[in-house]
């Protein structure tokens, strides 16, 4: 008997641990990043959990018989989201993670690099945010890849933020994540190589969103 296909549904608060789990399992340029981090929650603190907590209206998950195996997350207004995290997210994490600024950054571990960003969040580049104010993150575990779920998730997410009034979206990609880059190219997102000092990543994809047609 063939397994039931995965479904896409809105994020629920009970999915938060799954966001952390999937984020870590795809944190090494799309592969499992468990060996990179001593603290398994660190990467999720940055790229997954805050979206479920502070922007659940733009969070969707893919779920099959084994459970949640993917998500698409993001924010309608990147600058407003950054400001919200500075008030409601980063301050609660800073006592838990030492700022490594006093040690040479060349010697930082993966944990220390992310701990630094908890204390010194790097804002999205202005040249990206002004024309493309929304942003997203998408991750799928290997068992859900190759089924068209990535396309369906992005279609749903773009439709959602278009209805919310977005005029454009961006996402950042690790240049080493060849599978993701290939997928975004096939999907039809616009690639933008934008060298930004101290920024990671320096490779972005964008999509302009036309305003809804006015009714006669």
C-alpha positions in Angstrom: 0.0 0.0 0.0 1.4 3.4 -1.0 1.8 6.0 1.7 -0.5 8.9 1.7 0.9 12.0 0.0 2.1 14.9 2.2 -0.3 17.7 2.9 0.4 21.4 3.3 -1.3 23.2 6.2 -0.9 26.3 8.3 1.6 26.3 11.1 0.4 25.5 14.6 2.1 26.3 17.9 2.6 22.6 18.5 4.9 22.5 15.4 7.6 24.6 17.1 9.8 21.7 18.0 9.5 20.4 14.4 10.7 23.8 13.1 13.9 23.5 15.2 14.4 19.9 14.2 14.0 20.5 10.4 16.1 23.6 10.5 19.0 21.7 12.1 18.5 18.7 9.8 19.0 21.0 6.7 21.6 23.4 8.2 24.7 22.2 6.4 23.9 23.7 2.9 20.8 21.7 2.8 22.2 18.6 4.5 22.1 17.5 8.2 23.9 20.1 10.3 23.8 18.2 13.6 27.5 17.6 13.6 28.2 21.4 13.2 26.6 22.7 16.3 27.0 21.8 20.0 23.7 23.5 20.7 21.0 21.9 18.5 18.7 24.8 18.9 21.1 27.6 17.9 20.4 27.5 14.1 16.6 27.3 14.7 16.8 30.4 17.0 17.8 32.3 13.9 16.1 30.8 10.9 12.9 29.0 12.1 11.5 29.5 15.6 10.9 33.3 15.5 8.7 33.0 12.4 6.4 30.5 14.1 6.3 32.7 17.2 6.0 36.1 15.6 4.7 35.6 12.1 2.5 32.5 12.2 0.2 33.9 9.5 3.0 33.5 7.0 4.1 30.0 8.2 3.1 26.7 6.6 4.3 23.1 7.1 4.4 20.0 4.9 3.3 16.9 6.8 3.1 13.2 5.9 2.4 10.0 7.8 5.8 10.4 9.6 5.0 13.9 10.8 6.1 17.4 9.8 8.9 17.2 7.3 9.2 20.6 5.8 8.1 24.2 6.1 8.0 27.6 4.5 8.4 30.6 6.9 8.9 34.3 6.4 7.8 37.8 7.2 5.7 40.3 5.2 7.8 43.3 6.4 11.5 42.4 7.0 12.3 45.7 8.8 9.3 45.4 11.1 10.2 41.7 11.8 13.8 42.7 12.6 12.5 45.3 15.0 10.2 42.8 16.7 13.0 40.4 17.3 15.1 43.1 18.9 12.3 43.7 21.4 10.8 40.2 21.9 13.4 37.6 20.9 17.1 38.4 21.1 17.1 39.9 24.6 15.7 36.6 26.0 18.5 34.6 24.3 21.5 36.9 25.1 22.0 35.7 28.7 22.2 32.1 27.4 24.9 32.7 24.8 28.2 34.4 25.4 29.1 37.1 23.0 32.4 35.9 21.4 33.5 39.4 20.3 36.5 39.3 22.6 38.1 36.4 20.8 39.5 36.3 17.2 36.6 35.6 14.8 38.9 33.4 12.7 38.8 30.9 15.6 35.1 31.0 16.2 33.1 27.7 16.1 29.8 27.5 14.3 28.1 28.0 17.6 30.1 31.1 18.3 29.3 32.6 14.9 25.6 32.3 15.6 26.0 33.4 19.2 27.6 36.6 17.8 24.6 37.3 15.6 22.3 36.9 18.7 24.2 39.8 20.2 24.7 41.7 17.0 22.0 40.9 14.5 22.9 41.7 10.9 20.1 43.6 9.2 19.1 42.5 5.7 20.8 44.7 3.1 18.9 47.9 2.3 19.5 47.3 -1.5 17.5 44.1 -1.1 14.8 45.1 1.4 13.7 48.3 -0.3 12.5 46.7 -3.5 11.8 43.3 -1.9 10.5 44.0 1.6 9.3 40.4 2.4 11.5 37.4 2.9 11.2 33.7 3.3 12.9 30.5 4.4 12.0 27.1 3.0 13.3 23.6 4.0 12.3 20.1 3.2 13.7 16.9 4.6 15.0 14.4 2.0 11.9 12.2 2.3 9.7 15.0 1.0 11.9 16.3 -1.7 11.3 15.6 -5.4 7.5 15.5 -5.0 6.6 19.1 -6.1 6.1 20.2 -2.5 8.7 23.0 -2.7 6.9 24.6 -5.6 3.5 24.2 -3.9 4.9 25.8 -0.7 6.3 28.8 -2.5 3.2 29.2 -4.7 1.1 29.3 -1.5 3.4 31.6 0.3 3.6 34.1 -2.5 -0.2 34.0 -2.9 -0.5 34.7 0.8 1.8 37.7 1.0 0.4 39.1 -2.2 -3.0 39.2 -0.6 -1.3 40.9 2.4 0.0 43.7 0.2 3.7 42.7 -0.4 5.4 44.2 -3.5 8.4 41.8 -3.5 10.2 39.0 -1.7 13.7 37.9 -1.2 15.5 34.9 0.2 19.2 34.3 0.9 21.0 31.1 0.0 24.2 29.5 1.0 26.3 29.5 -2.2 27.3 25.9 -1.4 23.6 24.7 -1.5 23.6 23.6 -5.1 20.3 21.8 -4.9 18.5 24.8 -3.6 20.0 27.1 -6.1 19.0 24.8 -8.9 15.5 24.6 -7.6 15.1 28.4 -7.3 16.4 28.8 -10.9 13.9 26.3 -12.2 11.1 27.9 -10.2 11.9 31.1 -11.9 13.1 33.4 -9.1 15.5 36.1 -10.1 19.1 35.5 -9.0 21.0 38.4 -7.5 24.6 38.1 -6.6 25.1 41.0 -4.2 28.5 41.1 -2.4 27.7 42.5 1.1 30.5 43.1 3.6 30.2 40.7 6.6 27.0 39.3 5.2 26.2 35.6 5.0 24.9 34.6 2.5 25.8 36.9 -0.4 23.6 35.1 -2.9 19.9 36.2 -3.0 16.9 35.3 -5.1 14.0 37.7 -5.5 10.5 38.0 -7.0 8.5 41.2 -7.6 4.8 41.0 -6.8 2.4 42.9 -8.9 -0.4 44.7 -7.0 -3.8 43.0 -7.3 -5.8 44.1 -10.4 -8.4 46.7 -9.5 -12.0 45.8 -10.2 -13.8 47.9 -12.7 
